[in-house]
Amino acid sequence: MAGYELIDAHVASLARGMAWRPDNDDILAELTDHLYSAVEGLEAGGMDTDAAQHQVLARFGNPGQVVTAFGTSGVDGLALPTRFTVGAGVLAMVAAVSIVIFWAGWLSAEMLDRRLGGWEGLPQVAFMIGALALMGGLGCTAGLVVGLHRRHGGFGLVGYGAMVLAALAVVSSFASWFVFGWGGLLAAAMLAIGLAVMRRGLAPRWAAGAVAAAWPLAGVVYGAAWFFELGERDQWGDYPEAVVVGLTVGCLLFAAGTFGLGRWLMSEDPVQVPQLSGQSSL
């Protein structure tokens, strides 16, 4: 509506501060209508237009307070993009690349071992490269879990549990050959955080679904391959091809999901809000 420049400027400020919300346009349209109606009511009572706008905006609150109010998740804190969550997006991208390197190193070690007929030399080097990539990738994944927890204002016990499981997965990855150890912990952590993220509906659902499903699906694929006796059985009674197939599914799907979540987190502009009573600074 023409003539309400103060209201329009206020709404424009809100639009910049609330760009992180997927329903931003709908909320701003409703707020604009509310503010216009309030000004019109005061004008109908004989108040000057500028004075009416000042009074309405004084009641409504400054943009920082409004952004904070709409960012309150109702669980632990503010569901806002911050410098920390953007940094977690960077970690997610590194995790995606690292997991692919781990997969390539593991696969190369298996192939070289069969071709050269021994574990010494190139197979061992390929495995060590993959093992180091796994440790780094899981460390970055733990950072991603913390970032997702913060970005959504907290997930309560689910979020804290996922962070503990992710940290344990990092520790267990020092024995990178123990796939069922770190893989099981990682599966539990990412299933919990992935489903929680999907329920909130802020992050891309396909990416959250990918990280949630990657390792449980890898376990199912491994179990099926083992049941149908894929490849030759080794001296320890296992089927190496089954492990490779399961890891391939888990690593590639997980890398795609973490890449998607990282891209989303990095694409957001950090929100600066004033520190209010009873709230910690972001």
C-alpha positions as CSV (number, residue, x, y, z in Angstrom):
1,M,0.0,0.0,0.0
2,A,1.4,3.4,-1.0
3,G,2.3,5.8,1.8
4,Y,3.5,3.3,4.4
5,E,7.2,3.6,3.8
6,L,8.2,2.9,7.4
7,I,6.2,-0.4,7.4
8,D,7.7,-1.4,4.0
9,A,11.2,-0.7,5.2
10,H,10.6,-2.7,8.4
11,V,9.2,-5.7,6.4
12,A,12.2,-5.5,4.0
13,S,14.5,-5.7,7.0
14,L,12.6,-8.7,8.2
15,A,12.9,-10.3,4.8
16,R,16.7,-10.1,4.9
17,G,16.8,-11.5,8.4
18,M,14.4,-14.4,7.8
19,A,15.6,-15.6,4.4
20,W,16.5,-18.9,6.1
21,R,12.9,-19.8,6.6
22,P,11.3,-21.9,3.8
23,D,7.9,-20.2,4.5
24,N,9.4,-16.7,4.5
25,D,7.1,-15.3,1.8
26,D,3.9,-16.5,3.5
27,I,5.0,-15.2,6.9
28,L,6.0,-11.8,5.5
29,A,2.7,-11.4,3.6
30,E,0.7,-12.1,6.7
31,L,2.9,-9.8,8.9
32,T,2.6,-7.0,6.3
33,D,-1.2,-7.3,6.2
34,H,-1.3,-7.2,10.0
35,L,0.9,-4.1,10.2
36,Y,-1.1,-2.3,7.5
37,S,-4.4,-3.1,9.2
38,A,-3.1,-1.8,12.5
39,V,-1.9,1.5,10.9
40,E,-5.3,1.9,9.2
41,G,-7.1,1.4,12.5
42,L,-5.1,4.2,14.1
43,E,-5.6,6.4,11.1
44,A,-9.4,5.8,11.3
45,G,-9.2,7.2,14.9
46,G,-7.6,10.4,13.6
47,M,-3.9,9.7,14.0
48,D,-1.4,11.0,11.5
49,T,0.0,8.3,9.2
50,D,3.7,8.7,10.2
51,A,2.7,8.7,13.9
52,A,0.5,5.6,13.4
53,Q,3.4,3.7,11.7
54,H,5.8,4.6,14.5
55,Q,3.3,3.4,17.2
56,V,2.6,0.2,15.4
57,L,6.3,-0.6,14.9
58,A,7.0,0.2,18.5
59,R,4.5,-2.4,19.6
60,F,5.6,-4.9,17.1
61,G,9.3,-5.0,18.1
62,N,12.6,-4.4,16.3
63,P,13.6,-6.7,13.4
64,G,16.2,-8.6,15.5
65,Q,13.6,-9.4,18.2
66,V,11.1,-10.6,15.6
67,V,13.7,-12.8,13.8
68,T,14.7,-14.3,17.1
69,A,11.0,-15.0,17.9
70,F,10.5,-16.8,14.6
71,G,13.8,-18.7,15.1
72,T,12.8,-20.2,18.4
73,S,12.4,-23.9,17.9
74,G,10.6,-24.8,21.1
75,V,13.3,-27.4,22.0
76,D,16.7,-26.1,23.0
77,G,17.4,-22.8,21.3
78,L,17.3,-20.7,18.1
79,A,16.8,-22.5,14.8
80,L,18.9,-20.0,12.8
81,P,21.8,-20.2,10.4
82,T,25.0,-18.9,12.1
83,R,28.7,-18.8,11.2
84,F,29.0,-22.1,13.1
85,T,26.4,-23.8,11.0
86,V,27.9,-22.5,7.8
87,G,31.2,-23.9,9.0
88,A,29.5,-27.2,9.6
89,G,28.5,-27.1,6.0
90,V,32.2,-26.9,5.0
91,L,32.9,-29.9,7.2
92,A,30.1,-31.8,5.5
93,M,31.6,-31.2,2.1
94,V,35.0,-32.4,3.3
95,A,33.3,-35.5,4.9
96,A,31.7,-36.3,1.5
97,V,35.0,-36.2,-0.3
98,S,36.9,-38.1,2.5
99,I,34.3,-41.0,2.5
100,V,34.7,-41.4,-1.3
101,I,38.5,-41.5,-0.8
102,F,38.1,-44.1,1.9
103,W,35.9,-46.2,-0.4
104,A,38.3,-45.9,-3.3
105,G,41.3,-46.8,-1.0
106,W,39.5,-49.9,0.4
107,L,38.4,-51.0,-3.1
108,S,41.9,-50.5,-4.5
109,A,43.5,-52.4,-1.6
110,E,41.2,-55.4,-2.2
111,M,41.9,-55.4,-5.9
112,L,45.7,-55.0,-5.5
113,D,45.8,-57.7,-2.9
114,R,44.2,-60.2,-5.3
115,R,46.3,-59.1,-8.2
116,L,49.6,-59.1,-6.4
117,G,48.9,-62.0,-4.2
118,G,49.9,-60.3,-1.0
119,W,49.1,-57.5,1.4
120,E,52.5,-55.9,1.5
121,G,53.4,-52.9,-0.6
122,L,50.8,-51.1,-2.7
123,P,47.7,-52.8,-1.1
124,Q,48.8,-51.7,2.3
125,V,49.5,-48.2,1.1
126,A,46.0,-47.9,-0.5
127,F,44.4,-49.2,2.7
128,M,46.3,-46.7,4.9
129,I,45.2,-43.8,2.7
130,G,41.6,-45.0,2.9
131,A,41.9,-45.5,6.7
132,L,43.2,-41.9,7.2
133,A,40.5,-40.6,4.9
134,L,37.9,-42.5,7.0
135,M,39.1,-41.0,10.3
136,G,39.1,-37.5,8.8
137,G,35.7,-38.0,7.2
138,L,34.0,-39.3,10.4
139,G,35.6,-36.4,12.3
140,C,34.0,-34.0,9.9
141,T,30.7,-35.9,10.1
142,A,30.7,-35.5,13.8
143,G,31.0,-31.7,13.2
144,L,28.1,-31.9,10.8
145,V,25.9,-33.6,13.4
146,V,26.6,-30.8,15.8
147,G,25.9,-28.2,13.1
148,L,22.6,-29.8,12.2
149,H,21.6,-29.9,15.9
150,R,22.4,-26.2,16.3
151,R,20.8,-25.2,13.0
152,H,17.5,-26.7,14.0
153,G,17.5,-25.2,17.5
154,G,18.3,-28.6,19.1
155,F,16.8,-32.0,18.9
156,G,16.7,-32.7,22.6
157,L,18.0,-36.2,23.7
158,V,17.9,-37.4,20.1
159,G,20.4,-34.7,19.0
160,Y,22.7,-35.3,22.0
161,G,22.6,-39.0,21.5
162,A,23.5,-38.7,17.9
163,M,26.5,-36.5,18.8
164,V,27.7,-39.1,21.3
165,L,27.3,-41.9,18.8
166,A,29.1,-39.9,16.1
167,A,32.0,-39.2,18.4
168,L,32.3,-42.9,19.3
169,A,32.3,-43.7,15.6
170,V,35.2,-41.4,15.1
171,V,37.1,-43.2,17.9
172,S,36.3,-46.7,16.6
173,S,37.4,-45.7,13.1
174,F,41.0,-46.0,14.3
175,A,40.4,-49.7,13.7
176,S,39.1,-49.0,10.2
177,W,39.0,-52.7,9.3
178,F,36.3,-53.1,12.0
179,V,33.5,-52.0,9.7
180,F,30.7,-53.4,11.9
181,G,32.0,-51.3,14.8
182,W,32.3,-47.8,13.4
183,G,29.7,-48.6,10.7
184,G,27.1,-49.6,13.3
185,L,27.7,-46.5,15.4
186,L,27.6,-44.2,12.4
187,A,24.4,-45.9,11.2
188,A,22.7,-45.3,14.5
189,A,23.9,-41.6,14.7
190,M,22.9,-40.7,11.2
191,L,19.6,-42.5,11.3
192,A,18.7,-40.6,14.4
193,I,19.8,-37.1,13.2
194,G,18.6,-37.7,9.6
195,L,15.1,-38.6,10.6
196,A,15.0,-35.7,13.1
197,V,16.1,-33.3,10.3
198,M,13.5,-34.7,7.9
199,R,10.7,-34.1,10.4
200,R,11.6,-30.5,10.8
201,G,11.5,-29.9,7.1
202,L,14.2,-27.2,6.8
203,A,17.0,-29.1,5.1
204,P,16.7,-30.9,1.8
205,R,14.7,-34.1,2.5
206,W,16.6,-36.1,0.0
207,A,19.9,-35.3,1.6
208,A,18.7,-36.0,5.1
209,G,17.1,-39.2,3.9
210,A,20.3,-40.3,2.2
211,V,22.4,-39.9,5.3
212,A,19.7,-41.7,7.4
213,A,19.4,-44.6,5.0
214,A,23.0,-45.0,3.8
215,W,24.5,-47.3,6.4
216,P,21.4,-49.3,7.4
217,L,21.0,-50.0,3.7
218,A,24.6,-50.9,3.4
219,G,24.1,-53.5,6.1
220,V,21.1,-54.9,4.3
221,V,23.0,-55.2,1.0
222,Y,26.0,-56.8,2.8
223,G,23.7,-59.3,4.5
224,A,22.0,-60.2,1.2
225,A,25.4,-60.6,-0.5
226,W,26.7,-62.8,2.3
227,F,23.5,-64.9,2.3
228,F,23.8,-65.5,-1.4
229,E,27.5,-66.2,-1.1
230,L,28.7,-63.5,-3.4
231,G,32.3,-64.3,-4.5
232,E,34.7,-66.6,-2.7
233,R,34.9,-67.1,1.0
234,D,38.2,-66.0,2.6
235,Q,40.3,-67.7,5.3
236,W,38.3,-66.0,8.0
237,G,35.0,-67.3,6.7
238,D,33.8,-64.0,5.2
239,Y,32.9,-62.9,1.7
240,P,35.1,-59.9,0.8
241,E,32.9,-59.1,-2.2
242,A,29.9,-58.7,0.2
243,V,31.9,-56.2,2.3
244,V,32.9,-54.3,-0.8
245,V,29.4,-54.1,-2.2
246,G,27.9,-53.0,1.1
247,L,30.6,-50.4,1.6
248,T,30.0,-49.1,-2.0
249,V,26.3,-48.6,-1.3
250,G,26.9,-47.0,2.1
251,C,29.8,-44.7,1.1
252,L,28.4,-43.4,-2.1
253,L,24.9,-42.8,-0.7
254,F,26.3,-41.2,2.5
255,A,28.7,-39.0,0.5
256,A,25.8,-37.8,-1.6
257,G,23.7,-37.0,1.5
258,T,26.5,-35.2,3.3
259,F,27.3,-33.2,0.2
260,G,23.7,-32.1,-0.1
261,L,23.4,-31.1,3.5
262,G,26.8,-29.3,3.3
263,R,25.7,-27.4,0.2
264,W,22.5,-26.3,2.0
265,L,24.2,-25.2,5.1
266,M,26.9,-23.2,3.2
267,S,24.3,-21.5,1.0
268,E,22.7,-19.7,4.0
269,D,23.7,-16.3,5.2
270,P,24.4,-16.2,8.9
271,V,21.8,-14.3,10.9
272,Q,22.9,-11.7,13.4
273,V,20.5,-11.3,16.3
274,P,20.8,-9.2,19.5
275,Q,21.6,-11.1,22.7
276,L,18.4,-11.2,24.7
277,S,17.8,-11.9,28.3
278,G,18.0,-15.6,29.1
279,Q,19.5,-16.5,25.7
280,S,23.0,-17.3,24.8
281,S,24.8,-15.5,22.0
282,L,25.1,-17.3,18.7
